[in-house]
Amino acid sequence: MSLQLALLLIGLVVIAAVVMGSYDRARLAKRAKELTSQVRTSTFTREALSILDKAFHPVSRLDFNPTPLRGVAKRFIRGKDNIPVLTVNDEDAAFLEELERIEQAATMPIDVELNPVSIQGNGDQAGEMDNTSSSSSWSENTSMPDATIDFIIELPGKGPLSRNRALGIYKQNEYLLNKPRRLYGLRYIGGVWSNLDNDSDTAQYSDMLLAIQLVDKSGAIDESELNTFGQLGLKLADGLNRPSKMATTFEMALQKAAELDSFCQQYDTIAGLNVMPSSNQWFSEIEIKKIALEAGLQFGPMDIYHCKNDQALGCRHMFSMANLFEPGTFHAQEDYQDDDTKQVKGLTFFMQIPCAYAPAKTFDKMVAVAKLFSNKLGGYVSDQDNHPLTSDGTLSIRRHIDYMASEMQKAGIMPGSEIALRLFNA
């Protein structure tokens, strides 16, 4: 073959590649325009969310360890803050107490596995057991999408669609996104929704859902990332030969994200109080350890103490106790021995209000434990301004917490719910 002919062939290949690339980009752009030009109300979304809410909702508890916020004191509730007071008589209070108990029972997750063991087979022949794992705590791998805070793209189909085929396309593109995102499939055998990241290589699906969280701790999703997410949905649709449907437009999703971000900024608040020595003295860490054990606190992550949450809802830690002064931590348990020279100048107790189920009751328990420490150590309980915490100050903080919890519920986001945990900790 002559050099001239070889160069001609190379030129033709390059031209063909350019043409095909331009065609693909034009096709994706056209589909994106078609998808964002109209709002689609999908029965698939309503049915999927109904199933997830009623049957396959995982236990809602984040594997999250709250930490004191330094330099952002404005986020702490203070006893002197002026807030609307919720006034109820004794009869109403009893009714609200019973209503709260009923709500907790109603929202208690059903004890079923999100990813139950199922048999993946060909025809009537049984295949390998699907080695999936479920978790009783919330995580990005087990939480199902929620239209309240997620932007969802549906990829319906009859299947069967292999996990590796779908996950391969997803993984090649999802690294471009920052917000929490997930890909779910409806099991071809068994009809159960599951996260593809958790499933075995043999899993197969019919319908699929692609979801991204509109707001997290860093703020609301921006237009660029939402468009990137939309392109990921189109690539999945093209690669899997499936239609793609959205329940809302990008414009409406961005508006919802802004509203959720404003909501988070308003209610992302901490209730805290301190225990200080009565005079210029120190607290012994050995004594702190003894009282912590008596109070049911556990030494744990971040080298501080935590009050564990044994309820189904809310953050796994009701509240935490840290060293008030730098470095903010305590020595590891094995470092104590008989050394009584390890001392601290003060203790701080804190709880993240939107992540606590029944936050007012959690605050009451935190106050009781703080008083136990102050009595045992010979100190006093103070507010965030280091003023002695009076009964009026305590009542004011509690009323503030009650008001915040009431307003969150009016907005449809109950404190301690899975949605609240995802919004304020993701």
C-alpha positions as CSV (number, residue, x, y, z in Angstrom):
1,M,0.0,0.0,0.0
2,S,1.4,3.4,-1.0
3,L,2.0,6.1,1.6
4,Q,-0.5,8.4,-0.2
5,L,-3.3,5.7,0.1
6,A,-2.5,5.1,3.7
7,L,-2.7,8.8,4.6
8,L,-6.0,8.9,2.7
9,L,-7.5,6.1,4.7
10,I,-6.3,7.6,8.0
11,G,-8.0,10.9,7.0
12,L,-11.2,9.1,6.3
13,V,-11.2,7.4,9.7
14,V,-10.6,10.7,11.5
15,I,-13.4,12.4,9.6
16,A,-15.8,9.5,10.4
17,A,-14.9,9.7,14.1
18,V,-15.6,13.4,14.2
19,V,-18.9,13.0,12.4
20,M,-20.0,10.2,14.8
21,G,-19.0,12.3,17.9
22,S,-20.9,15.3,16.6
23,Y,-24.0,13.1,16.0
24,D,-23.9,11.6,19.5
25,R,-23.6,15.1,21.1
26,A,-26.5,16.4,19.0
27,R,-28.6,13.4,19.9
28,L,-28.0,13.8,23.6
29,A,-28.6,17.5,23.5
30,K,-31.9,16.9,21.7
31,R,-33.1,14.4,24.2
32,A,-32.1,16.7,27.1
33,K,-34.1,19.5,25.6
34,E,-37.1,17.2,25.1
35,L,-36.9,16.0,28.7
36,T,-36.6,19.4,30.3
37,S,-39.3,21.0,28.2
38,Q,-42.2,19.3,30.0
39,V,-43.2,18.1,33.4
40,R,-43.9,14.4,33.5
41,T,-46.2,13.0,36.2
42,S,-45.3,9.4,36.4
43,T,-47.4,6.6,37.9
44,F,-44.1,4.6,38.2
45,T,-42.7,7.2,40.7
46,R,-45.8,7.3,42.8
47,E,-46.0,3.5,43.0
48,A,-42.3,3.1,43.7
49,L,-42.3,5.7,46.5
50,S,-45.4,4.2,48.0
51,I,-43.8,0.7,48.1
52,L,-40.6,2.1,49.6
53,D,-42.4,4.2,52.2
54,K,-44.8,1.4,53.3
55,A,-42.7,-1.8,53.1
56,F,-39.0,-1.4,52.4
57,H,-38.1,1.6,54.4
58,P,-34.8,1.0,56.3
59,V,-34.3,1.8,59.9
60,S,-33.6,5.5,59.9
61,R,-30.4,6.1,61.9
62,L,-27.3,7.8,60.6
63,D,-23.9,6.5,61.4
64,F,-23.2,10.0,62.5
65,N,-21.2,11.5,65.4
66,P,-22.2,15.1,66.2
67,T,-19.4,17.5,67.1
68,P,-19.4,20.9,68.7
69,L,-19.3,23.8,66.2
70,R,-16.5,26.1,66.9
71,G,-16.7,29.7,65.7
72,V,-20.3,29.5,64.8
73,A,-21.9,30.3,68.1
74,K,-24.9,31.9,66.4
75,R,-26.2,28.3,65.6
76,F,-26.6,27.6,69.3
77,I,-29.9,28.3,71.1
78,R,-29.5,30.6,74.0
79,G,-31.8,30.9,77.0
80,K,-32.2,34.6,76.4
81,D,-33.4,34.1,72.8
82,N,-36.9,35.4,72.2
83,I,-39.2,32.9,70.4
84,P,-42.9,32.3,70.1
85,V,-44.2,30.3,73.0
86,L,-46.4,27.3,72.3
87,T,-49.0,27.4,75.1
88,V,-51.2,24.3,75.8
89,N,-53.3,23.3,78.7
90,D,-52.9,20.0,80.6
91,E,-55.6,18.3,78.5
92,D,-54.0,19.3,75.2
93,A,-50.5,18.4,76.5
94,A,-51.7,14.9,77.3
95,F,-53.3,14.6,73.9
96,L,-50.1,15.8,72.2
97,E,-48.1,13.3,74.2
98,E,-50.3,10.4,73.1
99,L,-50.2,11.7,69.5
100,E,-46.4,11.7,69.6
101,R,-46.4,8.1,70.8
102,I,-48.8,7.1,68.0
103,E,-46.7,8.9,65.4
104,Q,-43.6,7.1,66.6
105,A,-45.3,3.7,66.4
106,A,-46.7,4.6,62.9
107,T,-43.3,5.6,61.6
108,M,-41.4,2.6,63.1
109,P,-39.7,0.9,60.2
110,I,-40.9,-2.6,59.3
111,D,-38.3,-5.2,60.2
112,V,-37.6,-6.4,56.7
113,E,-34.4,-6.5,54.8
114,L,-33.9,-3.9,52.0
115,N,-31.9,-6.4,50.0
116,P,-33.4,-9.8,50.8
117,V,-31.7,-12.9,49.7
118,S,-33.2,-14.0,46.4
119,I,-32.4,-16.6,43.8
120,Q,-31.1,-15.4,40.4
121,G,-31.7,-18.1,37.9
122,N,-32.2,-18.7,34.2
123,G,-35.6,-20.0,33.3
124,D,-36.5,-22.6,35.9
125,Q,-32.9,-23.3,36.8
126,A,-31.9,-21.8,40.1
127,G,-28.8,-19.8,40.1
128,E,-26.5,-18.5,42.8
129,M,-27.9,-17.0,45.9
130,D,-27.8,-13.2,45.8
131,N,-25.2,-12.3,48.4
132,T,-26.5,-8.9,49.4
133,S,-26.2,-7.3,52.8
134,S,-28.7,-5.1,54.6
135,S,-28.0,-2.7,57.4
136,S,-30.2,-1.5,60.2
137,S,-28.6,2.0,60.0
138,W,-29.0,4.7,57.4
139,S,-26.3,5.1,54.9
140,E,-26.0,6.2,51.3
141,N,-26.0,2.5,50.3
142,T,-29.4,1.6,52.0
143,S,-31.5,4.7,51.9
144,M,-34.1,4.8,49.1
145,P,-34.8,7.9,47.0
146,D,-37.4,10.3,48.3
147,A,-39.1,12.9,46.0
148,T,-39.1,15.4,48.9
149,I,-35.3,15.9,48.7
150,D,-34.2,13.9,45.6
151,F,-34.3,14.6,41.9
152,I,-35.3,11.2,40.4
153,I,-34.9,9.9,36.8
154,E,-36.9,6.8,36.0
155,L,-35.6,4.2,33.6
156,P,-38.6,1.8,33.2
157,G,-38.2,-1.5,31.4
158,K,-39.3,-5.1,31.4
159,G,-35.8,-6.5,31.9
160,P,-33.9,-8.6,32.6
161,L,-31.0,-6.2,32.9
162,S,-27.7,-7.2,34.4
163,R,-26.2,-5.3,37.3
164,N,-22.8,-5.0,35.8
165,R,-24.0,-3.6,32.6
166,A,-26.0,-0.8,34.3
167,L,-23.4,-0.2,37.0
168,G,-20.6,0.0,34.5
169,I,-22.2,3.0,32.7
170,Y,-23.1,4.6,36.0
171,K,-19.6,4.4,37.5
172,Q,-18.0,5.8,34.4
173,N,-19.9,9.0,34.8
174,E,-21.1,9.5,38.4
175,Y,-17.6,10.6,39.7
176,L,-18.4,14.0,38.0
177,L,-21.1,14.6,40.7
178,N,-20.6,15.9,44.2
179,K,-24.0,15.5,45.8
180,P,-25.1,12.1,47.2
181,R,-26.4,10.0,44.3
182,R,-27.6,6.4,43.9
183,L,-28.8,3.9,41.3
184,Y,-31.5,1.5,42.2
185,G,-33.1,-1.4,40.4
186,L,-36.3,-3.4,40.8
187,R,-35.3,-7.0,41.1
188,Y,-36.3,-9.0,38.0
189,I,-36.9,-12.0,40.4
190,G,-38.6,-11.0,43.6
191,G,-39.8,-7.5,42.7
192,V,-37.8,-5.8,45.5
193,W,-36.0,-2.5,45.2
194,S,-32.3,-2.5,46.0
195,N,-29.2,-0.3,45.6
196,L,-26.9,-1.7,42.8
197,D,-23.8,-0.9,44.9
198,N,-25.0,-3.5,47.4
199,D,-26.0,-6.3,45.0
200,S,-24.1,-9.3,43.7
201,D,-22.8,-9.5,40.1
202,T,-25.7,-12.0,39.3
203,A,-28.5,-9.5,40.1
204,Q,-30.9,-8.6,37.4
205,Y,-33.5,-5.8,37.2
206,S,-36.5,-4.5,35.3
207,D,-37.3,-0.9,36.3
208,M,-34.5,1.4,37.5
209,L,-34.3,4.7,39.4
210,L,-31.4,7.2,39.3
211,A,-31.5,9.8,42.1
212,I,-29.4,12.7,43.4
213,Q,-29.9,14.6,46.6
214,L,-30.8,18.3,46.0
215,V,-29.3,19.6,49.2
216,D,-26.6,18.5,51.6
217,K,-24.3,20.1,54.2
218,S,-22.5,22.1,51.5
219,G,-25.7,23.7,50.2
220,A,-28.1,23.3,47.3
221,I,-27.3,21.6,44.0
222,D,-26.4,24.1,41.2
223,E,-27.5,24.1,37.6
224,S,-24.2,22.7,36.3
225,E,-24.3,19.6,38.5
226,L,-28.0,19.0,37.8
227,N,-27.3,19.2,34.1
228,T,-24.4,16.7,34.5
229,F,-26.8,14.4,36.4
230,G,-29.3,14.7,33.6
231,Q,-26.6,13.8,31.1
232,L,-25.8,10.7,33.2
233,G,-29.5,9.7,33.0
234,L,-29.4,10.1,29.2
235,K,-26.3,8.0,28.9
236,L,-27.9,5.3,31.0
237,A,-31.0,5.4,28.9
238,D,-29.0,5.2,25.7
239,G,-26.7,2.5,26.9
240,L,-29.5,0.3,28.3
241,N,-32.0,1.0,25.5
242,R,-34.6,2.4,27.9
243,P,-36.8,5.5,28.0
244,S,-36.0,8.1,30.7
245,K,-38.7,10.0,32.6
246,M,-38.5,12.8,35.1
247,A,-41.3,13.8,37.5
248,T,-40.3,17.5,37.3
249,T,-38.2,19.9,35.2
250,F,-34.7,21.1,36.0
251,E,-36.1,24.6,36.7
252,M,-38.5,23.3,39.3
253,A,-35.8,21.1,40.9
254,L,-33.5,24.0,41.3
255,Q,-36.3,26.0,42.9
256,K,-37.0,23.2,45.3
257,A,-33.3,22.9,46.1
258,A,-33.2,26.6,47.0
259,E,-36.2,26.2,49.3
260,L,-34.7,23.2,51.0
261,D,-31.4,25.0,51.5
262,S,-33.2,27.9,53.1
263,F,-35.1,25.5,55.3
264,C,-31.8,23.8,56.4
265,Q,-30.1,27.1,57.2
266,Q,-33.1,28.1,59.4
267,Y,-33.3,24.9,61.4
268,D,-29.7,23.6,61.4
269,T,-29.3,24.5,65.1
270,I,-27.6,23.0,68.2
271,A,-28.7,23.0,71.8
272,G,-25.8,23.0,74.1
273,L,-24.8,23.7,77.7
274,N,-21.7,23.6,79.8
275,V,-20.6,22.3,83.2
276,M,-18.0,24.5,84.8
277,P,-16.0,24.3,88.1
278,S,-17.4,26.3,90.9
279,S,-14.0,27.9,91.5
280,N,-10.6,28.0,89.7
281,Q,-10.2,24.3,89.8
282,W,-10.1,21.4,87.4
283,F,-12.2,18.3,86.8
284,S,-10.5,15.0,87.1
285,E,-10.8,12.8,84.0
286,I,-10.9,9.7,86.2
287,E,-14.0,11.1,87.9
288,I,-15.5,12.1,84.6
289,K,-15.1,8.6,83.4
290,K,-16.8,7.2,86.5
291,I,-19.8,9.5,86.2
292,A,-20.1,8.9,82.5
293,L,-20.4,5.2,83.1
294,E,-23.0,5.9,85.8
295,A,-25.0,8.1,83.5
296,G,-24.9,5.6,80.6
297,L,-22.5,7.6,78.4
298,Q,-20.1,5.7,76.2
299,F,-16.6,6.8,75.2
300,G,-16.5,6.6,71.4
301,P,-15.8,8.3,68.1
302,M,-13.8,11.5,68.2
303,D,-12.6,10.6,71.7
304,I,-15.6,12.1,73.4
305,Y,-18.6,10.6,75.2
306,H,-22.0,9.8,73.6
307,C,-25.5,9.0,74.8
308,K,-26.7,6.2,72.5
309,N,-30.1,6.4,70.9
310,D,-32.0,3.1,71.3
311,Q,-35.0,4.3,69.3
312,A,-35.7,3.5,65.7
313,L,-35.7,7.1,64.6
314,G,-33.2,9.8,65.0
315,C,-29.4,10.1,65.0
316,R,-27.7,7.1,66.7
317,H,-26.4,9.5,69.3
318,M,-29.0,11.5,71.3
319,F,-26.3,13.9,72.6
320,S,-22.6,14.0,73.2
321,M,-20.2,15.4,75.8
322,A,-16.8,16.8,75.0
323,N,-14.0,18.7,76.7
324,L,-15.0,22.4,76.6
325,F,-11.4,23.5,75.9
326,E,-8.8,22.5,73.4
327,P,-8.3,19.9,72.1
328,G,-11.9,19.1,72.9
329,T,-11.3,15.4,73.5
330,F,-10.6,13.1,76.4
331,H,-7.9,10.6,76.8
332,A,-8.5,7.0,75.7
333,Q,-9.8,4.7,78.4
334,E,-6.6,2.6,78.5
335,D,-4.5,5.8,79.2
336,Y,-6.1,6.5,82.5
337,Q,-4.7,3.7,84.7
338,D,-4.2,5.3,88.2
339,D,-3.1,8.7,86.8
340,D,-5.2,11.5,88.4
341,T,-3.2,14.3,86.8
342,K,-5.3,14.3,83.6
343,Q,-7.7,17.2,84.1
344,V,-10.1,19.4,82.2
345,K,-11.4,22.9,82.8
346,G,-14.9,22.3,81.7
347,L,-17.4,20.0,79.9
348,T,-19.8,20.8,77.1
349,F,-23.0,18.9,76.2
350,F,-24.6,19.3,72.8
351,M,-27.3,17.9,70.5
352,Q,-28.3,18.6,66.9
353,I,-31.9,19.5,67.1
354,P,-33.2,18.5,63.6
355,C,-31.5,15.1,63.9
356,A,-33.0,14.2,67.3
357,Y,-36.3,12.4,67.5
358,A,-38.5,14.1,70.1
359,P,-35.8,16.8,70.6
360,A,-37.4,18.4,73.6
361,K,-37.2,15.1,75.5
362,T,-33.7,14.6,74.4
363,F,-32.8,18.0,75.7
364,D,-34.5,17.2,79.1
365,K,-32.3,14.1,79.4
366,M,-29.2,16.1,78.4
367,V,-30.0,18.7,81.1
368,A,-30.4,15.9,83.7
369,V,-27.1,14.3,82.9
370,A,-25.3,17.7,82.9
371,K,-26.8,18.3,86.4
372,L,-25.6,14.9,87.5
373,F,-22.0,15.8,86.4
374,S,-22.2,19.3,88.1
375,N,-23.4,17.8,91.4
376,K,-20.8,15.0,91.4
377,L,-17.9,17.2,90.3
378,G,-18.8,20.2,92.4
379,G,-19.5,22.5,89.5
380,Y,-22.4,24.3,87.9
381,V,-24.4,24.2,84.7
382,S,-24.0,27.2,82.4
383,D,-25.3,28.4,79.1
384,Q,-23.3,29.1,75.9
385,D,-22.3,32.5,77.3
386,N,-21.0,30.9,80.5
387,H,-23.7,32.3,82.6
388,P,-25.3,30.0,85.2
389,L,-28.2,28.2,83.6
390,T,-31.4,29.1,85.5
391,S,-34.7,27.3,85.4
392,D,-36.1,30.1,83.3
393,G,-33.2,29.8,80.9
394,T,-33.7,26.0,80.6
395,L,-37.4,26.5,80.0
396,S,-36.7,29.1,77.3
397,I,-34.4,26.8,75.4
398,R,-36.9,23.9,75.7
399,R,-39.7,26.1,74.3
400,H,-37.4,27.2,71.5
401,I,-36.8,23.5,70.7
402,D,-40.5,22.7,70.8
403,Y,-41.2,25.6,68.5
404,M,-38.5,24.5,66.0
405,A,-39.8,20.9,66.1
406,S,-43.4,22.1,65.5
407,E,-42.3,24.3,62.5
408,M,-40.3,21.4,61.0
409,Q,-43.3,19.1,61.2
410,K,-45.5,21.7,59.6
411,A,-43.0,21.8,56.7
412,G,-43.4,18.0,56.4
413,I,-40.0,17.1,57.8
414,M,-40.1,15.6,61.2
415,P,-37.0,15.9,63.4
416,G,-35.1,12.7,63.5
417,S,-36.7,11.3,60.4
418,E,-34.6,9.9,57.6
419,I,-35.2,13.0,55.5
420,A,-34.0,15.2,58.3
421,L,-30.9,13.1,58.8
422,R,-30.0,13.1,55.1
423,L,-30.6,16.9,54.8
424,F,-28.6,17.9,57.9
425,N,-25.8,15.3,57.8
426,A,-25.3,14.2,54.2
